[in-house]
């Protein structure tokens, strides 16, 4: 029933969206499980479900299904997984293989010869990678049910708020490791309650993480480093919004760099005091090059803005100087203003820092660049490369960045493909 409700809700969204061809999307496009769910794992060696029926005391139900142990055990396995995964998923569904055909003069195929059983998970990305499963307090009657569900993994834990509750803590030091928490939960529950070994579970995910792992001492996929960049950008954005004394107010602060949409891993080196010189000397090389992270700051529209594109550039240069002075005065940032951008040196700690490049944008500037006067004095609009580049940098790239924030799977895939292509090109 939950699957039908979910599909009906999606169908209504397609029909109500005027930008989508709802008829073709709903009635003409095939929809496989791989396109429907965030993760699809398979249960192979279905003969193990015979043991599951005995473990779950389903012998009467097995008789009702004429000995079909797959159909007998499946509802209880789905219920077990739904209970164990809880808030980590929005939806859990399965796909049974089609009944095979066989000649009438031969015996029907056995259930153990059926193809693997597919189970799809629609994840709640906020809770899915959590390593903590917090249960009821120890004196609560439901604590016994929690311990019965999780077995030896359940332990009493004391939390910072002073509460003492049952809890299950899964290992996971990095973001890439926490993606396997779902597999650990599924494998533990199936082995504990249904006697299904982990070797029967085909879980797809993380197999290509080895391609994008960086670091010598601690190998990570770079996601932690990208998260630090985003946190530093969020702090800078907050500081920009809090600036006082600007001639015009800021209407939006938008990220426009690959690192801020998690599709480029920046490698940061230790910042040493004796390596700050710009000119290399003996035993004192140049400092490492640090990639600037582009940030677009849109100022409010006003009659004070000129209508000529060169004058707009001069006003933007003045804003770069003003922003640099205010950031230096109010938040103690090191800044360097130029006519086309403002560089902000943001130190996180003694050994790491980030380099942001702020560009002021005016929403009417691309339109003004397309304006021109004929010899007769008529105003005409003609597209040109300069206006297209400006529109791409100040409008389309920030929009793309904000859009990709909601698709973590695409981000991991893009990083993997980038590393593979780079490795092939530089061999």
Order of alpha helices (4+ residues) and beta strands (2+ residues): alpha-alpha-beta-alpha-alpha-alpha-beta-beta-beta-alpha-beta-beta-alpha-alpha-beta-alpha-alpha-beta-beta-alpha-beta-beta-beta-alpha-beta-beta-alpha-alpha-alpha
